[in-house]
Amino acid sequence: MKLGLIIKETRKSKGLRQITLSKEVGITQAYLSGIETGKKNASNDVLEKISNILEVPLSVMYWRSIELSDVPENKQKLFKFLIPSVNNLIDQIF
């Protein structure tokens, strides 16, 4: 799962710098950097604040962070089939 990378990509697409987002969330820039690189785990509270500021539901960020290896082998074919359509819908909405 690559949740940190999704947070980073979303932050950048919104034109926000790490320092700006971290201040709005109430965490240090170093902590946000750790979240984005996958070196730190954030609490649900922090993740909710991040998603609210980025205006993208946390569930959408979780969806975007799923990698094929996270999906049980017997469901990977369906996941591969669904991911383009779901991502297209998400792109249109957010």
C-alpha positions in Angstrom: 0.0 0.0 0.0 1.4 3.4 -1.0 -0.8 5.8 1.0 2.1 8.2 1.7 2.8 8.5 -2.0 -0.8 9.2 -2.8 -0.9 11.9 -0.1 2.3 13.5 -1.7 0.9 13.4 -5.2 -2.4 14.8 -4.1 -0.7 17.6 -2.1 1.4 18.5 -5.1 -1.5 18.5 -7.5 -3.2 21.0 -5.2 -0.1 23.2 -5.3 0.6 22.8 -1.6 4.0 22.7 -0.1 4.8 20.3 2.7 5.3 23.1 5.2 1.9 24.6 4.4 0.1 21.3 4.7 1.9 20.2 7.8 1.0 23.6 9.5 -2.6 23.2 8.6 -2.7 19.7 9.9 -0.9 20.6 13.1 2.1 18.3 12.6 5.8 19.0 11.8 7.1 19.0 8.2 9.4 16.2 9.2 6.5 14.1 10.3 4.6 14.8 7.1 7.7 13.9 5.1 7.9 10.6 7.0 4.3 9.9 6.2 4.8 10.7 2.5 7.9 8.5 2.3 6.3 5.6 4.2 8.7 5.9 7.1 6.1 7.1 9.6 2.6 5.9 10.2 -0.1 8.5 10.8 -3.1 8.1 13.1 -6.6 8.1 11.6 -7.1 11.5 13.1 -4.1 12.9 11.2 -5.1 11.2 8.0 -8.6 12.6 8.3 -7.2 16.1 8.7 -5.0 15.6 5.7 -7.8 14.3 3.5 -10.1 17.2 4.6 -7.5 19.8 3.8 -6.7 18.2 0.4 -10.5 17.9 -0.2 -10.2 14.2 -1.1 -12.0 11.6 1.0 -9.7 9.3 2.9 -11.5 6.3 1.4 -10.5 7.6 -2.1 -6.9 8.0 -1.0 -6.9 4.5 0.4 -8.4 3.2 -2.9 -5.7 4.9 -4.9 -3.0 3.5 -2.6 -3.9 -0.2 -3.2 -1.3 -2.1 -5.1 -2.0 -5.3 -6.9 0.1 -7.2 -4.4 -2.3 -6.0 -1.7 -5.2 -7.8 -3.3 -5.8 -11.5 -2.7 -4.6 -13.5 -5.7 -8.1 -14.9 -6.5 -9.4 -11.3 -6.8 -6.6 -9.7 -8.7 -8.2 -10.2 -12.1 -11.4 -8.4 -11.0 -9.2 -5.6 -9.4 -7.3 -5.1 -12.7 -10.6 -4.9 -14.5 -12.1 -2.4 -12.1 -9.2 -0.1 -11.4 -9.2 1.9 -14.7 -13.0 2.6 -14.5 -13.0 3.5 -10.8 -9.9 5.7 -11.2 -11.5 7.5 -14.1 -14.6 8.2 -12.1 -12.5 9.5 -9.2 -10.6 11.8 -11.5 -13.8 13.2 -12.8 -15.2 13.9 -9.3 -12.0 15.1 -7.6 
